[in-house]
Amino acid sequence: QVQLVESGGGLVQPGGSLRLSCLASGSIFSVNAMGWYRQAPGKERELIAIITNDGSTNYAASMKGRFTISRDDAKNTVYLQMNSLKPEDTAVYYCTARNRFGARINEWGQGTQVTVSS
């Protein structure tokens, strides 16, 4: 199994930026793609973006433009750059790993809290 640790969240003002990090360990050889989800209070967890091992990216339609996913294989880390943040971006952000069949191969962790407020 793959273990993922998210970091980089915090309190930011509307219009600000944050970069989240996700460090992977364990059975990394089984990972074909990694991505980010978020869950706002009272709402279901939603996909933000996925990045495959060859660097291809896929974003949820509503997330395009302000969010950018990237990876540093040397550091076993995936990033989520978030710009022009809005109060509605307030959520817990989670990292995920998928195998070549598209199945999630990590347990959900604690995530990292992002709060956008003035």
C-alpha positions as CSV (number, residue, x, y, z in Angstrom):
1,Q,0.0,0.0,0.0
2,V,1.0,3.6,-0.5
3,Q,1.2,6.1,2.4
4,L,0.5,9.7,1.6
5,V,1.1,12.8,3.8
6,E,-0.4,16.1,2.9
7,S,0.9,19.5,4.0
8,G,0.9,23.1,3.1
9,G,-2.6,24.1,4.1
10,G,-3.4,27.1,6.2
11,L,-5.4,30.4,6.4
12,V,-5.2,32.6,3.4
13,Q,-7.0,35.8,2.4
14,P,-9.3,35.8,-0.7
15,G,-7.2,36.2,-3.8
16,G,-4.2,34.6,-2.2
17,S,-2.2,31.5,-3.1
18,L,-1.1,28.3,-1.5
19,R,0.9,25.3,-2.6
20,L,0.0,22.0,-1.1
21,S,2.4,19.1,-1.0
22,C,1.8,15.3,-0.9
23,L,4.7,13.0,0.0
24,A,4.3,9.4,-1.0
25,S,6.0,6.4,0.5
26,G,5.6,2.6,0.6
27,S,4.6,0.7,-2.5
28,I,5.4,3.6,-4.9
29,F,6.1,1.2,-7.7
30,S,2.4,0.4,-7.9
31,V,1.4,4.1,-8.4
32,N,0.3,5.1,-11.9
33,A,-1.2,8.4,-11.1
34,M,-1.7,10.7,-8.2
35,G,-4.2,13.4,-7.5
36,W,-6.0,15.8,-5.2
37,Y,-9.5,15.9,-3.8
38,R,-11.2,18.2,-1.5
39,Q,-14.1,18.1,0.9
40,A,-15.9,21.1,2.2
41,P,-18.1,21.0,5.3
42,G,-21.4,19.3,4.6
43,K,-20.4,18.4,1.0
44,E,-19.0,15.3,-0.7
45,R,-15.4,14.8,-1.5
46,E,-14.7,16.1,-5.0
47,L,-11.9,15.5,-7.5
48,I,-9.6,18.4,-8.3
49,A,-6.9,17.0,-10.5
50,I,-5.0,13.9,-11.5
51,I,-1.4,13.6,-12.8
52,T,-0.1,10.4,-14.3
53,N,3.4,9.0,-14.3
54,D,4.1,10.4,-17.7
55,G,3.0,13.9,-16.6
56,S,-0.4,14.0,-18.2
57,T,-2.9,16.0,-16.2
58,N,-6.7,16.0,-16.0
59,Y,-8.7,18.6,-14.1
60,A,-12.3,18.7,-13.0
61,A,-14.0,21.3,-15.2
62,S,-14.7,23.6,-12.3
63,M,-11.0,23.6,-11.2
64,K,-9.4,24.5,-14.4
65,G,-7.5,27.8,-14.5
66,R,-6.8,28.5,-10.9
67,F,-5.3,25.1,-9.8
68,T,-2.2,23.4,-11.1
69,I,-1.0,19.9,-10.3
70,S,2.6,19.0,-10.7
71,R,5.0,16.3,-9.5
72,D,8.7,15.9,-8.5
73,D,9.5,12.2,-8.9
74,A,12.9,12.6,-7.2
75,K,11.1,13.7,-4.1
76,N,8.1,11.4,-4.4
77,T,6.0,14.5,-4.1
78,V,3.0,15.8,-5.8
79,Y,2.0,19.5,-5.6
80,L,-1.2,21.5,-6.0
81,Q,-0.7,25.2,-6.7
82,M,-3.8,27.2,-5.9
83,N,-4.2,30.8,-7.0
84,S,-6.9,33.4,-6.7
85,L,-8.4,31.5,-3.8
86,K,-12.0,32.1,-2.9
87,P,-13.9,31.5,0.3
88,E,-15.6,28.6,-1.4
89,D,-12.3,26.9,-1.7
90,T,-12.3,26.4,2.0
91,A,-12.1,22.6,2.5
92,V,-9.9,19.8,3.7
93,Y,-7.6,18.8,0.8
94,Y,-6.6,15.1,0.3
95,C,-4.0,13.4,-1.8
96,T,-4.7,10.1,-3.6
97,A,-2.8,7.5,-5.5
98,R,-4.1,5.2,-8.2
99,N,-2.8,2.1,-9.8
100,R,-2.8,1.3,-13.5
101,F,-6.4,0.2,-13.4
102,G,-7.4,3.5,-12.0
103,A,-8.2,2.1,-8.5
104,R,-7.3,4.1,-5.4
105,I,-4.5,2.4,-3.5
106,N,-4.2,4.6,-0.5
107,E,-6.2,5.0,2.6
108,W,-7.6,8.5,3.1
109,G,-5.4,10.5,5.5
110,Q,-6.1,13.5,7.6
111,G,-5.7,15.8,4.7
112,T,-4.6,19.4,5.0
113,Q,-7.0,22.2,5.9
114,V,-7.3,25.2,3.7
115,T,-9.3,28.2,5.0
116,V,-9.9,31.2,2.7
117,S,-11.1,34.1,4.8
118,S,-10.5,37.8,5.4
